[in-house]
């Protein structure tokens, strides 16, 4: 789990994947076609991006008839959230230490 935040950042490093995550956040579970319609890339590219996001644990899919619906997997963002909070806490602590020493 220690490198989960790195996989998350790597997956979100691509602007198209970030747009997909934003769309899923705004509209909820969506089929590939609906996601592709809102992006400047085709369905095959969106499918590839979704596989990367799914591999990073950020999205899940569920079959609904002949369609696959993709949705965010909130638990996939937990490691990134913990890392960011830790970085933030360390930065604040360092900032406080610098100004405490000067006083």
N, C-alpha and C positions, 0 to 999 in steps of 0.2 A: 504494500500500500504506500510505502514511502515515495515511490516514484510516480504515483498516480497523478499528482499535481503536475508533473512534467508532461505526462501523456495528455493531460487536459490542456495545458498551455500549447503544446505542439499542435493538437487538433484545432484549437481556436486561433492559431497563428495565421490561418488562411482566411482572407476576408469573406469569401463565399461561404465558408463554414460558419463564420460568425453571423452572417445574414440569415442562414438557415436556422441557427439557434434563436435569433431574434424573432424570426417568423413563427417558429414553434411556440415561443414564449407568448407572442401576441395572439395567435390564432388557435393554439391548442393542437391536438393531434391532426395531422394532415397527410394526404397521400403525396407521393412523389410528384405527380402531375401538377398539383396545386402549388407545391413549393417551387417547381421549375417555372411555372407561369409568372411568378413574382420575381424571378431572377434573370440575369442576362446570360444564363447558361442553359443547356438542354437537359432533358430528363436523364440521359446516361451519366452526365457529369454530376448531377444532383445525387443520383444513386451512389456514385463513387464517394462523394463527400459524406453522404449519410453512413456509408460503411466505415469510414474513418471515425466519424463521431460516435458510431455505435461501438467500435473497437475501443475507444477511449472511455466508454461507459457513460456518455453524455446523452445519448438517445436510445430509445427502445422502439421496436416495431411489433405490431400485432396484425395478423392477417384478418381482414374483414371481407369475406367473399373473395373476389378476385383482386382486391387491392390490399396493399400493405399501408397501414397507417403508422406514421412515425410521431413520437412524442418525446418531450424532454424527460430525462431520468434525473430528477433532482439529487439523488444520492451520488451521482457521478460528479457533482460539483462540490461535494463535501471536502474532499482532500484539498482542492484549490482554495476553498474558503478558509480552511485551517492554515494553509501556508500563507495566504494573504494576511490573515489576522496576526500570525506570528511575525511576519515581516513588519507589519504596522507597529506592533508592540515593541519590537526591537528598535525600530527607527525612533519611536517616541522616547524610549528609554535612553538611547544614545544622545538624542537631542537634549533631554533633561540632564544627563550626565555632563554634557559640555557646558551648559549654562549654570549648573550647580557648582562646577569647579571654578568658574570665573567669578562667582559671587564672593 
